[in-house]
């Protein structure tokens, strides 16, 4: 997942949180407000850790021919990895 999507999700969360997060928008990759920048960096670390902790196990496709099974597993693997998650071996 790209940084902009992560930032959108964080800011959407903060708008629903009870804390007041009226901060100036980021300039480039950094927020102007040092507290907002520190919050953003903490959020990124937590986000990455949560993504690294997840490993998705692919289902079995025993009822399908081998070529279809291979194609389905590869499609699932690509979709899962595109979301920043790992696929269990």
PDB file of N, CA, C and O in Angstrom:
ATOM      1  N   UNK A   1       0.858  -1.165   0.000  1.00  0.00           N
ATOM      2  CA  UNK A   1       0.000   0.000   0.000  1.00  0.00           C
ATOM      3  C   UNK A   1       0.904   1.228   0.000  1.00  0.00           C
ATOM      4  O   UNK A   1       1.907   1.276   0.712  1.00  0.00           O
ATOM      5  N   UNK A   2       0.534   2.221  -0.810  1.00  0.00           N
ATOM      6  CA  UNK A   2       1.408   3.383  -0.895  1.00  0.00           C
ATOM      7  C   UNK A   2       1.211   4.348   0.274  1.00  0.00           C
ATOM      8  O   UNK A   2       0.236   4.263   1.020  1.00  0.00           O
ATOM      9  N   UNK A   3       2.156   5.256   0.405  1.00  0.00           N
ATOM     10  CA  UNK A   3       2.165   6.195   1.526  1.00  0.00           C
ATOM     11  C   UNK A   3       0.936   7.088   1.533  1.00  0.00           C
ATOM     12  O   UNK A   3       0.392   7.380   2.597  1.00  0.00           O
ATOM     13  N   UNK A   4       0.491   7.524   0.364  1.00  0.00           N
ATOM     14  CA  UNK A   4      -0.685   8.400   0.320  1.00  0.00           C
ATOM     15  C   UNK A   4      -1.923   7.690   0.846  1.00  0.00           C
ATOM     16  O   UNK A   4      -2.722   8.295   1.561  1.00  0.00           O
ATOM     17  N   UNK A   5      -2.096   6.423   0.507  1.00  0.00           N
ATOM     18  CA  UNK A   5      -3.250   5.665   0.998  1.00  0.00           C
ATOM     19  C   UNK A   5      -3.159   5.501   2.513  1.00  0.00           C
ATOM     20  O   UNK A   5      -4.165   5.632   3.211  1.00  0.00           O
ATOM     21  N   UNK A   6      -1.960   5.215   3.025  1.00  0.00           N
ATOM     22  CA  UNK A   6      -1.779   5.092   4.474  1.00  0.00           C
ATOM     23  C   UNK A   6      -2.125   6.411   5.155  1.00  0.00           C
ATOM     24  O   UNK A   6      -2.789   6.425   6.192  1.00  0.00           O
ATOM     25  N   UNK A   7      -1.672   7.522   4.570  1.00  0.00           N
ATOM     26  CA  UNK A   7      -1.928   8.834   5.158  1.00  0.00           C
ATOM     27  C   UNK A   7      -3.431   9.124   5.168  1.00  0.00           C
ATOM     28  O   UNK A   7      -3.957   9.629   6.160  1.00  0.00           O
ATOM     29  N   UNK A   8      -4.129   8.807   4.064  1.00  0.00           N
ATOM     30  CA  UNK A   8      -5.582   9.013   4.000  1.00  0.00           C
ATOM     31  C   UNK A   8      -6.293   8.221   5.090  1.00  0.00           C
ATOM     32  O   UNK A   8      -7.193   8.738   5.752  1.00  0.00           O
ATOM     33  N   UNK A   9      -5.888   6.959   5.276  1.00  0.00           N
ATOM     34  CA  UNK A   9      -6.521   6.122   6.293  1.00  0.00           C
ATOM     35  C   UNK A   9      -6.268   6.679   7.689  1.00  0.00           C
ATOM     36  O   UNK A   9      -7.173   6.685   8.523  1.00  0.00           O
ATOM     37  N   UNK A  10      -5.056   7.146   7.952  1.00  0.00           N
ATOM     38  CA  UNK A  10      -4.727   7.710   9.261  1.00  0.00           C
ATOM     39  C   UNK A  10      -5.546   8.964   9.521  1.00  0.00           C
ATOM     40  O   UNK A  10      -6.110   9.127  10.603  1.00  0.00           O
ATOM     41  N   UNK A  11      -5.612   9.846   8.540  1.00  0.00           N
ATOM     42  CA  UNK A  11      -6.339  11.094   8.735  1.00  0.00           C
ATOM     43  C   UNK A  11      -7.836  10.846   8.874  1.00  0.00           C
ATOM     44  O   UNK A  11      -8.509  11.547   9.630  1.00  0.00           O
ATOM     45  N   UNK A  12      -8.366   9.858   8.155  1.00  0.00           N
ATOM     46  CA  UNK A  12      -9.783   9.508   8.312  1.00  0.00           C
ATOM     47  C   UNK A  12     -10.036   8.995   9.723  1.00  0.00           C
ATOM     48  O   UNK A  12     -11.052   9.329  10.332  1.00  0.00           O
ATOM     49  N   UNK A  13      -9.123   8.189  10.244  1.00  0.00           N
ATOM     50  CA  UNK A  13      -9.249   7.691  11.610  1.00  0.00           C
ATOM     51  C   UNK A  13      -9.230   8.845  12.601  1.00  0.00           C
ATOM     52  O   UNK A  13     -10.045   8.894  13.522  1.00  0.00           O
ATOM     53  N   UNK A  14      -8.311   9.760  12.413  1.00  0.00           N
ATOM     54  CA  UNK A  14      -8.199  10.880  13.347  1.00  0.00           C
ATOM     55  C   UNK A  14      -9.439  11.769  13.340  1.00  0.00           C
ATOM     56  O   UNK A  14      -9.799  12.333  14.373  1.00  0.00           O
ATOM     57  N   UNK A  15     -10.092  11.901  12.192  1.00  0.00           N
ATOM     58  CA  UNK A  15     -11.305  12.715  12.142  1.00  0.00           C
ATOM     59  C   UNK A  15     -12.415  12.100  12.978  1.00  0.00           C
ATOM     60  O   UNK A  15     -13.302  12.814  13.446  1.00  0.00           O
ATOM     61  N   UNK A  16     -12.381  10.785  13.174  1.00  0.00           N
ATOM     62  CA  UNK A  16     -13.409  10.125  13.976  1.00  0.00           C
ATOM     63  C   UNK A  16     -12.980   9.963  15.427  1.00  0.00           C
ATOM     64  O   UNK A  16     -13.793   9.599  16.276  1.00  0.00           O
ATOM     65  N   UNK A  17     -11.722  10.227  15.717  1.00  0.00           N
ATOM     66  CA  UNK A  17     -11.196  10.097  17.070  1.00  0.00           C
ATOM     67  C   UNK A  17     -11.597  11.327  17.881  1.00  0.00           C
ATOM     68  O   UNK A  17     -11.876  12.381  17.308  1.00  0.00           O
ATOM     69  N   UNK A  18     -11.627  11.204  19.186  1.00  0.00           N
ATOM     70  CA  UNK A  18     -12.055  12.307  20.040  1.00  0.00           C
ATOM     71  C   UNK A  18     -11.016  13.418  20.136  1.00  0.00           C
ATOM     72  O   UNK A  18     -11.359  14.546  20.490  1.00  0.00           O
ATOM     73  N   UNK A  19      -9.772  13.128  19.833  1.00  0.00           N
ATOM     74  CA  UNK A  19      -8.746  14.172  19.883  1.00  0.00           C
ATOM     75  C   UNK A  19      -8.939  15.153  18.739  1.00  0.00           C
ATOM     76  O   UNK A  19      -9.442  14.786  17.677  1.00  0.00           O
ATOM     77  N   UNK A  20      -8.545  16.387  18.955  1.00  0.00           N
ATOM     78  CA  UNK A  20      -8.639  17.411  17.922  1.00  0.00           C
ATOM     79  C   UNK A  20      -7.360  17.386  17.094  1.00  0.00           C
ATOM     80  O   UNK A  20      -6.276  17.681  17.597  1.00  0.00           O
ATOM     81  N   UNK A  21      -7.497  17.031  15.823  1.00  0.00           N
ATOM     82  CA  UNK A  21      -6.330  16.915  14.949  1.00  0.00           C
ATOM     83  C   UNK A  21      -6.394  17.918  13.810  1.00  0.00           C
ATOM     84  O   UNK A  21      -6.100  17.578  12.664  1.00  0.00           O
ATOM     85  N   UNK A  22      -6.773  19.144  14.115  1.00  0.00           N
ATOM     86  CA  UNK A  22      -6.779  20.164  13.063  1.00  0.00           C
ATOM     87  C   UNK A  22      -5.340  20.610  12.846  1.00  0.00           C
ATOM     88  O   UNK A  22      -4.807  21.446  13.576  1.00  0.00           O
ATOM     89  N   UNK A  23      -4.741  20.038  11.839  1.00  0.00           N
ATOM     90  CA  UNK A  23      -3.342  20.345  11.556  1.00  0.00           C
ATOM     91  C   UNK A  23      -3.221  20.740  10.099  1.00  0.00           C
ATOM     92  O   UNK A  23      -4.038  20.359   9.260  1.00  0.00           O
ATOM     93  N   UNK A  24      -2.204  21.499   9.823  1.00  0.00           N
ATOM     94  CA  UNK A  24      -1.988  21.891   8.440  1.00  0.00           C
ATOM     95  C   UNK A  24      -1.620  20.656   7.632  1.00  0.00           C
ATOM     96  O   UNK A  24      -0.995  19.727   8.143  1.00  0.00           O
ATOM     97  N   UNK A  25      -2.016  20.658   6.368  1.00  0.00           N
ATOM     98  CA  UNK A  25      -1.712  19.490   5.531  1.00  0.00           C
ATOM     99  C   UNK A  25      -0.205  19.316   5.356  1.00  0.00           C
ATOM    100  O   UNK A  25       0.564  20.257   5.551  1.00  0.00           O
ATOM    101  N   UNK A  26       0.205  18.111   4.989  1.00  0.00           N
ATOM    102  CA  UNK A  26       1.634  17.857   4.839  1.00  0.00           C
ATOM    103  C   UNK A  26       2.231  18.676   3.701  1.00  0.00           C
ATOM    104  O   UNK A  26       1.569  18.982   2.710  1.00  0.00           O
ATOM    105  N   UNK A  27       3.487  19.017   3.874  1.00  0.00           N
ATOM    106  CA  UNK A  27       4.241  19.698   2.827  1.00  0.00           C
ATOM    107  C   UNK A  27       5.248  18.673   2.331  1.00  0.00           C
ATOM    108  O   UNK A  27       6.219  18.369   3.025  1.00  0.00           O
ATOM    109  N   UNK A  28       5.028  18.145   1.147  1.00  0.00           N
ATOM    110  CA  UNK A  28       5.859  17.050   0.669  1.00  0.00           C
ATOM    111  C   UNK A  28       5.532  15.810   1.476  1.00  0.00           C
ATOM    112  O   UNK A  28       4.370  15.411   1.560  1.00  0.00           O
ATOM    113  N   UNK A  29       6.542  15.197   2.071  1.00  0.00           N
ATOM    114  CA  UNK A  29       6.335  13.996   2.883  1.00  0.00           C
ATOM    115  C   UNK A  29       6.249  14.294   4.369  1.00  0.00           C
ATOM    116  O   UNK A  29       6.061  13.380   5.171  1.00  0.00           O
ATOM    117  N   UNK A  30       6.384  15.558   4.750  1.00  0.00           N
ATOM    118  CA  UNK A  30       6.424  15.901   6.168  1.00  0.00           C
ATOM    119  C   UNK A  30       5.329  16.890   6.539  1.00  0.00           C
ATOM    120  O   UNK A  30       4.965  17.766   5.755  1.00  0.00           O
ATOM    121  N   UNK A  31       4.815  16.728   7.749  1.00  0.00           N
ATOM    122  CA  UNK A  31       3.866  17.691   8.289  1.00  0.00           C
ATOM    123  C   UNK A  31       4.636  18.899   8.819  1.00  0.00           C
ATOM    124  O   UNK A  31       5.785  18.776   9.243  1.00  0.00           O
ATOM    125  N   UNK A  32       3.999  20.057   8.790  1.00  0.00           N
ATOM    126  CA  UNK A  32       4.618  21.276   9.312  1.00  0.00           C
ATOM    127  C   UNK A  32       4.690  21.206  10.835  1.00  0.00           C
ATOM    128  O   UNK A  32       5.710  21.557  11.429  1.00  0.00           O
ATOM    129  N   UNK A  33       3.623  20.759  11.457  1.00  0.00           N
ATOM    130  CA  UNK A  33       3.539  20.643  12.917  1.00  0.00           C
ATOM    131  C   UNK A  33       4.398  19.460  13.379  1.00  0.00           C
ATOM    132  O   UNK A  33       4.158  18.333  12.945  1.00  0.00           O
ATOM    133  N   UNK A  34       5.392  19.687  14.246  1.00  0.00           N
ATOM    134  CA  UNK A  34       6.256  18.590  14.697  1.00  0.00           C
ATOM    135  C   UNK A  34       5.491  17.461  15.392  1.00  0.00           C
ATOM    136  O   UNK A  34       5.857  16.293  15.261  1.00  0.00           O
ATOM    137  N   UNK A  35       4.429  17.806  16.132  1.00  0.00           N
ATOM    138  CA  UNK A  35       3.640  16.756  16.789  1.00  0.00           C
ATOM    139  C   UNK A  35       2.905  15.909  15.755  1.00  0.00           C
ATOM    140  O   UNK A  35       2.807  14.690  15.896  1.00  0.00           O
ATOM    141  N   UNK A  36       2.393  16.561  14.721  1.00  0.00           N
ATOM    142  CA  UNK A  36       1.723  15.815  13.650  1.00  0.00           C
ATOM    143  C   UNK A  36       2.720  14.905  12.955  1.00  0.00           C
ATOM    144  O   UNK A  36       2.389  13.770  12.613  1.00  0.00           O
ATOM    145  N   UNK A  37       3.944  15.392  12.739  1.00  0.00           N
ATOM    146  CA  UNK A  37       4.978  14.580  12.105  1.00  0.00           C
ATOM    147  C   UNK A  37       5.335  13.385  12.982  1.00  0.00           C
ATOM    148  O   UNK A  37       5.487  12.270  12.485  1.00  0.00           O
ATOM    149  N   UNK A  38       5.467  13.616  14.281  1.00  0.00           N
ATOM    150  CA  UNK A  38       5.779  12.515  15.203  1.00  0.00           C
ATOM    151  C   UNK A  38       4.651  11.490  15.213  1.00  0.00           C
ATOM    152  O   UNK A  38       4.906  10.285  15.225  1.00  0.00           O
ATOM    153  N   UNK A  39       3.399  11.963  15.208  1.00  0.00           N
ATOM    154  CA  UNK A  39       2.252  11.046  15.144  1.00  0.00           C
ATOM    155  C   UNK A  39       2.298  10.226  13.864  1.00  0.00           C
ATOM    156  O   UNK A  39       2.063   9.018  13.885  1.00  0.00           O
ATOM    157  N   UNK A  40       2.605  10.889  12.740  1.00  0.00           N
ATOM    158  CA  UNK A  40       2.648  10.222  11.441  1.00  0.00           C
ATOM    159  C   UNK A  40       3.729   9.145  11.431  1.00  0.00           C
ATOM    160  O   UNK A  40       3.498   8.039  10.942  1.00  0.00           O
ATOM    161  N   UNK A  41       4.898   9.459  11.962  1.00  0.00           N
ATOM    162  CA  UNK A  41       5.984   8.484  11.992  1.00  0.00           C
ATOM    163  C   UNK A  41       5.635   7.290  12.879  1.00  0.00           C
ATOM    164  O   UNK A  41       5.950   6.150  12.537  1.00  0.00           O
ATOM    165  N   UNK A  42       4.995   7.543  14.001  1.00  0.00           N
ATOM    166  CA  UNK A  42       4.552   6.449  14.879  1.00  0.00           C
ATOM    167  C   UNK A  42       3.514   5.591  14.186  1.00  0.00           C
ATOM    168  O   UNK A  42       3.549   4.363  14.269  1.00  0.00           O
ATOM    169  N   UNK A  43       2.593   6.246  13.503  1.00  0.00           N
ATOM    170  CA  UNK A  43       1.562   5.516  12.768  1.00  0.00           C
ATOM    171  C   UNK A  43       2.193   4.621  11.708  1.00  0.00           C
ATOM    172  O   UNK A  43       1.817   3.457  11.573  1.00  0.00           O
ATOM    173  N   UNK A  44       3.154   5.162  10.953  1.00  0.00           N
ATOM    174  CA  UNK A  44       3.807   4.376   9.906  1.00  0.00           C
ATOM    175  C   UNK A  44       4.483   3.134  10.481  1.00  0.00           C
ATOM    176  O   UNK A  44       4.373   2.046   9.915  1.00  0.00           O
ATOM    177  N   UNK A  45       5.176   3.293  11.594  1.00  0.00           N
ATOM    178  CA  UNK A  45       5.857   2.151  12.217  1.00  0.00           C
ATOM    179  C   UNK A  45       4.855   1.082  12.645  1.00  0.00           C
ATOM    180  O   UNK A  45       5.074  -0.109  12.424  1.00  0.00           O
ATOM    181  N   UNK A  46       3.769   1.511  13.252  1.00  0.00           N
ATOM    182  CA  UNK A  46       2.732   0.563  13.665  1.00  0.00           C
ATOM    183  C   UNK A  46       2.076  -0.115  12.483  1.00  0.00           C
ATOM    184  O   UNK A  46       1.802  -1.315  12.511  1.00  0.00           O
ATOM    185  N   UNK A  47       1.829   0.656  11.450  1.00  0.00           N
ATOM    186  CA  UNK A  47       1.199   0.119  10.239  1.00  0.00           C
ATOM    187  C   UNK A  47       2.093  -0.952   9.623  1.00  0.00           C
ATOM    188  O   UNK A  47       1.626  -2.044   9.300  1.00  0.00           O
ATOM    189  N   UNK A  48       3.376  -0.640   9.462  1.00  0.00           N
ATOM    190  CA  UNK A  48       4.302  -1.605   8.882  1.00  0.00           C
ATOM    191  C   UNK A  48       4.392  -2.861   9.738  1.00  0.00           C
ATOM    192  O   UNK A  48       4.398  -3.973   9.210  1.00  0.00           O
ATOM    193  N   UNK A  49       4.461  -2.695  11.042  1.00  0.00           N
ATOM    194  CA  UNK A  49       4.539  -3.855  11.935  1.00  0.00           C
ATOM    195  C   UNK A  49       3.291  -4.717  11.811  1.00  0.00           C
ATOM    196  O   UNK A  49       3.378  -5.945  11.832  1.00  0.00           O
ATOM    197  N   UNK A  50       2.130  -4.081  11.683  1.00  0.00           N
ATOM    198  CA  UNK A  50       0.893  -4.860  11.562  1.00  0.00           C
ATOM    199  C   UNK A  50       0.867  -5.628  10.251  1.00  0.00           C
ATOM    200  O   UNK A  50       0.375  -6.755  10.202  1.00  0.00           O
ATOM    201  N   UNK A  51       1.389  -5.032   9.190  1.00  0.00           N
ATOM    202  CA  UNK A  51       1.426  -5.706   7.892  1.00  0.00           C
ATOM    203  C   UNK A  51       2.410  -6.862   7.899  1.00  0.00           C
ATOM    204  O   UNK A  51       2.142  -7.911   7.312  1.00  0.00           O
ATOM    205  N   UNK A  52       3.534  -6.683   8.549  1.00  0.00           N
ATOM    206  CA  UNK A  52       4.547  -7.735   8.599  1.00  0.00           C
ATOM    207  C   UNK A  52       4.091  -8.919   9.443  1.00  0.00           C
ATOM    208  O   UNK A  52       4.553 -10.042   9.240  1.00  0.00           O
ATOM    209  N   UNK A  53       3.201  -8.676  10.375  1.00  0.00           N
ATOM    210  CA  UNK A  53       2.738  -9.740  11.269  1.00  0.00           C
ATOM    211  C   UNK A  53       1.705 -10.652  10.610  1.00  0.00           C
ATOM    212  O   UNK A  53       1.450 -11.749  11.107  1.00  0.00           O
ATOM    213  N   UNK A  54       1.116 -10.221   9.512  1.00  0.00           N
ATOM    214  CA  UNK A  54       0.047 -10.992   8.872  1.00  0.00           C
ATOM    215  C   UNK A  54       0.629 -11.872   7.770  1.00  0.00           C
ATOM    216  O   UNK A  54       1.374 -11.400   6.912  1.00  0.00           O
ATOM    217  N   UNK A  55       0.281 -13.148   7.806  1.00  0.00           N
ATOM    218  CA  UNK A  55       0.637 -14.080   6.736  1.00  0.00           C
ATOM    219  C   UNK A  55      -0.627 -14.853   6.377  1.00  0.00           C
ATOM    220  O   UNK A  55      -1.157 -15.609   7.191  1.00  0.00           O
ATOM    221  N   UNK A  56      -1.098 -14.657   5.164  1.00  0.00           N
ATOM    222  CA  UNK A  56      -2.344 -15.271   4.715  1.00  0.00           C
ATOM    223  C   UNK A  56      -2.059 -16.650   4.138  1.00  0.00           C
ATOM    224  O   UNK A  56      -1.159 -16.819   3.314  1.00  0.00           O
ATOM    225  N   UNK A  57      -2.829 -17.623   4.576  1.00  0.00           N
ATOM    226  CA  UNK A  57      -2.689 -18.980   4.051  1.00  0.00           C
ATOM    227  C   UNK A  57      -3.654 -19.145   2.882  1.00  0.00           C
ATOM    228  O   UNK A  57      -4.854 -18.903   3.016  1.00  0.00           O
ATOM    229  N   UNK A  58      -3.123 -19.555   1.743  1.00  0.00           N
ATOM    230  CA  UNK A  58      -3.966 -19.746   0.566  1.00  0.00           C
ATOM    231  C   UNK A  58      -4.795 -21.018   0.710  1.00  0.00           C
ATOM    232  O   UNK A  58      -4.333 -22.003   1.287  1.00  0.00           O
ATOM    233  N   UNK A  59      -6.016 -20.997   0.185  1.00  0.00           N
ATOM    234  CA  UNK A  59      -6.859 -22.191   0.267  1.00  0.00           C
ATOM    235  C   UNK A  59      -6.362 -23.277  -0.683  1.00  0.00           C
ATOM    236  O   UNK A  59      -5.571 -23.018  -1.590  1.00  0.00           O
ATOM    237  N   UNK A  60      -6.830 -24.464  -0.462  1.00  0.00           N
ATOM    238  CA  UNK A  60      -6.510 -25.590  -1.348  1.00  0.00           C
ATOM    239  C   UNK A  60      -7.544 -25.626  -2.474  1.00  0.00           C
ATOM    240  O   UNK A  60      -8.716 -25.301  -2.280  1.00  0.00           O
ATOM    241  N   UNK A  61      -7.085 -26.021  -3.630  1.00  0.00           N
ATOM    242  CA  UNK A  61      -7.965 -26.138  -4.790  1.00  0.00           C
ATOM    243  C   UNK A  61      -7.881 -27.568  -5.326  1.00  0.00           C
ATOM    244  O   UNK A  61      -7.591 -27.783  -6.503  1.00  0.00           O
ATOM    245  N   UNK A  62      -8.135 -28.534  -4.457  1.00  0.00           N
ATOM    246  CA  UNK A  62      -7.973 -29.945  -4.809  1.00  0.00           C
ATOM    247  C   UNK A  62      -8.901 -30.412  -5.924  1.00  0.00           C
ATOM    248  O   UNK A  62      -8.570 -31.351  -6.648  1.00  0.00           O
ATOM    249  N   UNK A  63     -10.049 -29.774  -6.069  1.00  0.00           N
ATOM    250  CA  UNK A  63     -11.029 -30.225  -7.063  1.00  0.00           C
ATOM    251  C   UNK A  63     -10.777 -29.661  -8.455  1.00  0.00           C
ATOM    252  O   UNK A  63     -11.570 -29.897  -9.367  1.00  0.00           O
ATOM    253  N   UNK A  64      -9.690 -28.922  -8.632  1.00  0.00           N
ATOM    254  CA  UNK A  64      -9.411 -28.287  -9.912  1.00  0.00           C
ATOM    255  C   UNK A  64      -8.187 -28.919 -10.558  1.00  0.00           C
ATOM    256  O   UNK A  64      -7.328 -29.463  -9.864  1.00  0.00           O
ATOM    257  N   UNK A  65      -8.102 -28.851 -11.885  1.00  0.00           N
ATOM    258  CA  UNK A  65      -6.890 -29.331 -12.553  1.00  0.00           C
ATOM    259  C   UNK A  65      -5.674 -28.523 -12.081  1.00  0.00           C
ATOM    260  O   UNK A  65      -5.809 -27.380 -11.646  1.00  0.00           O
ATOM    261  N   UNK A  66      -4.509 -29.123 -12.172  1.00  0.00           N
ATOM    262  CA  UNK A  66      -3.280 -28.501 -11.658  1.00  0.00           C
ATOM    263  C   UNK A  66      -3.029 -27.120 -12.260  1.00  0.00           C
ATOM    264  O   UNK A  66      -2.616 -26.203 -11.551  1.00  0.00           O
ATOM    265  N   UNK A  67      -3.274 -26.964 -13.552  1.00  0.00           N
ATOM    266  CA  UNK A  67      -3.007 -25.665 -14.184  1.00  0.00           C
ATOM    267  C   UNK A  67      -3.939 -24.580 -13.644  1.00  0.00           C
ATOM    268  O   UNK A  67      -3.519 -23.438 -13.457  1.00  0.00           O
ATOM    269  N   UNK A  68      -5.209 -24.933 -13.391  1.00  0.00           N
ATOM    270  CA  UNK A  68      -6.148 -23.955 -12.828  1.00  0.00           C
ATOM    271  C   UNK A  68      -5.766 -23.626 -11.393  1.00  0.00           C
ATOM    272  O   UNK A  68      -5.832 -22.471 -10.971  1.00  0.00           O
ATOM    273  N   UNK A  69      -5.369 -24.638 -10.656  1.00  0.00           N
ATOM    274  CA  UNK A  69      -4.960 -24.414  -9.266  1.00  0.00           C
ATOM    275  C   UNK A  69      -3.777 -23.451  -9.220  1.00  0.00           C
ATOM    276  O   UNK A  69      -3.760 -22.514  -8.423  1.00  0.00           O
ATOM    277  N   UNK A  70      -2.790 -23.691 -10.080  1.00  0.00           N
ATOM    278  CA  UNK A  70      -1.606 -22.833 -10.123  1.00  0.00           C
ATOM    279  C   UNK A  70      -1.999 -21.388 -10.458  1.00  0.00           C
ATOM    280  O   UNK A  70      -1.513 -20.450  -9.825  1.00  0.00           O
ATOM    281  N   UNK A  71      -2.876 -21.212 -11.452  1.00  0.00           N
ATOM    282  CA  UNK A  71      -3.308 -19.866 -11.850  1.00  0.00           C
ATOM    283  C   UNK A  71      -4.080 -19.166 -10.734  1.00  0.00           C
ATOM    284  O   UNK A  71      -3.870 -17.979 -10.484  1.00  0.00           O
ATOM    285  N   UNK A  72      -4.970 -19.892 -10.063  1.00  0.00           N
ATOM    286  CA  UNK A  72      -5.761 -19.291  -8.983  1.00  0.00           C
ATOM    287  C   UNK A  72      -4.863 -18.899  -7.812  1.00  0.00           C
ATOM    288  O   UNK A  72      -5.011 -17.820  -7.239  1.00  0.00           O
ATOM    289  N   UNK A  73      -3.940 -19.780  -7.466  1.00  0.00           N
ATOM    290  CA  UNK A  73      -3.039 -19.479  -6.352  1.00  0.00           C
ATOM    291  C   UNK A  73      -2.159 -18.266  -6.679  1.00  0.00           C
ATOM    292  O   UNK A  73      -1.912 -17.422  -5.816  1.00  0.00           O
ATOM    293  N   UNK A  74      -1.694 -18.186  -7.914  1.00  0.00           N
ATOM    294  CA  UNK A  74      -0.854 -17.047  -8.301  1.00  0.00           C
ATOM    295  C   UNK A  74      -1.655 -15.746  -8.303  1.00  0.00           C
ATOM    296  O   UNK A  74      -1.138 -14.705  -7.897  1.00  0.00           O
ATOM    297  N   UNK A  75      -2.896 -15.791  -8.749  1.00  0.00           N
ATOM    298  CA  UNK A  75      -3.752 -14.594  -8.728  1.00  0.00           C
ATOM    299  C   UNK A  75      -4.004 -14.136  -7.300  1.00  0.00           C
ATOM    300  O   UNK A  75      -3.922 -12.946  -6.997  1.00  0.00           O
ATOM    301  N   UNK A  76      -4.311 -15.086  -6.425  1.00  0.00           N
ATOM    302  CA  UNK A  76      -4.528 -14.743  -5.020  1.00  0.00           C
ATOM    303  C   UNK A  76      -3.260 -14.180  -4.384  1.00  0.00           C
ATOM    304  O   UNK A  76      -3.302 -13.183  -3.663  1.00  0.00           O
ATOM    305  N   UNK A  77      -2.142 -14.826  -4.660  1.00  0.00           N
ATOM    306  CA  UNK A  77      -0.862 -14.368  -4.102  1.00  0.00           C
ATOM    307  C   UNK A  77      -0.587 -12.925  -4.530  1.00  0.00           C
ATOM    308  O   UNK A  77      -0.204 -12.096  -3.705  1.00  0.00           O
ATOM    309  N   UNK A  78      -0.780 -12.628  -5.799  1.00  0.00           N
ATOM    310  CA  UNK A  78      -0.532 -11.270  -6.303  1.00  0.00           C
ATOM    311  C   UNK A  78      -1.440 -10.252  -5.631  1.00  0.00           C
ATOM    312  O   UNK A  78      -0.987  -9.173  -5.249  1.00  0.00           O
ATOM    313  N   UNK A  79      -2.718 -10.588  -5.484  1.00  0.00           N
ATOM    314  CA  UNK A  79      -3.678  -9.666  -4.866  1.00  0.00           C
ATOM    315  C   UNK A  79      -3.338  -9.418  -3.397  1.00  0.00           C
ATOM    316  O   UNK A  79      -3.427  -8.288  -2.918  1.00  0.00           O
ATOM    317  N   UNK A  80      -2.956 -10.461  -2.697  1.00  0.00           N
ATOM    318  CA  UNK A  80      -2.615 -10.335  -1.273  1.00  0.00           C
ATOM    319  C   UNK A  80      -1.344  -9.509  -1.102  1.00  0.00           C
ATOM    320  O   UNK A  80      -1.290  -8.611  -0.262  1.00  0.00           O
ATOM    321  N   UNK A  81      -0.333  -9.810  -1.891  1.00  0.00           N
ATOM    322  CA  UNK A  81       0.929  -9.078  -1.782  1.00  0.00           C
ATOM    323  C   UNK A  81       0.775  -7.619  -2.209  1.00  0.00           C
ATOM    324  O   UNK A  81       1.494  -6.755  -1.708  1.00  0.00           O
ATOM    325  N   UNK A  82      -0.148  -7.333  -3.122  1.00  0.00           N
ATOM    326  CA  UNK A  82      -0.405  -5.945  -3.533  1.00  0.00           C
ATOM    327  C   UNK A  82      -0.948  -5.113  -2.378  1.00  0.00           C
ATOM    328  O   UNK A  82      -0.838  -3.887  -2.388  1.00  0.00           O
ATOM    329  N   UNK A  83      -1.532  -5.776  -1.385  1.00  0.00           N
ATOM    330  CA  UNK A  83      -2.050  -5.088  -0.201  1.00  0.00           C
ATOM    331  C   UNK A  83      -1.003  -4.976   0.906  1.00  0.00           C
ATOM    332  O   UNK A  83      -1.293  -4.492   2.000  1.00  0.00           O
ATOM    333  N   UNK A  84       0.215  -5.427   0.611  1.00  0.00           N
ATOM    334  CA  UNK A  84       1.291  -5.311   1.590  1.00  0.00           C
ATOM    335  C   UNK A  84       1.333  -6.442   2.598  1.00  0.00           C
ATOM    336  O   UNK A  84       2.005  -6.338   3.624  1.00  0.00           O
ATOM    337  N   UNK A  85       0.618  -7.524   2.313  1.00  0.00           N
ATOM    338  CA  UNK A  85       0.594  -8.672   3.220  1.00  0.00           C
ATOM    339  C   UNK A  85       1.470  -9.785   2.667  1.00  0.00           C
ATOM    340  O   UNK A  85       1.807  -9.797   1.483  1.00  0.00           O
ATOM    341  N   UNK A  86       1.832 -10.712   3.531  1.00  0.00           N
ATOM    342  CA  UNK A  86       2.627 -11.867   3.123  1.00  0.00           C
ATOM    343  C   UNK A  86       1.711 -13.066   2.920  1.00  0.00           C
ATOM    344  O   UNK A  86       0.630 -13.154   3.502  1.00  0.00           O
ATOM    345  N   UNK A  87       2.169 -13.979   2.086  1.00  0.00           N
ATOM    346  CA  UNK A  87       1.461 -15.238   1.874  1.00  0.00           C
ATOM    347  C   UNK A  87       2.265 -16.327   2.565  1.00  0.00           C
ATOM    348  O   UNK A  87       3.471 -16.451   2.353  1.00  0.00           O
ATOM    349  N   UNK A  88       1.587 -17.115   3.393  1.00  0.00           N
ATOM    350  CA  UNK A  88       2.261 -18.200   4.108  1.00  0.00           C
ATOM    351  C   UNK A  88       2.776 -19.223   3.101  1.00  0.00           C
ATOM    352  O   UNK A  88       2.111 -19.519   2.108  1.00  0.00           O
ATOM    353  N   UNK A  89       3.961 -19.757   3.363  1.00  0.00           N
ATOM    354  CA  UNK A  89       4.523 -20.761   2.433  1.00  0.00           C
ATOM    355  C   UNK A  89       3.730 -22.048   2.422  1.00  0.00           C
ATOM    356  O   UNK A  89       4.076 -22.980   1.696  1.00  0.00           O
TER     357      UNK A  89
END
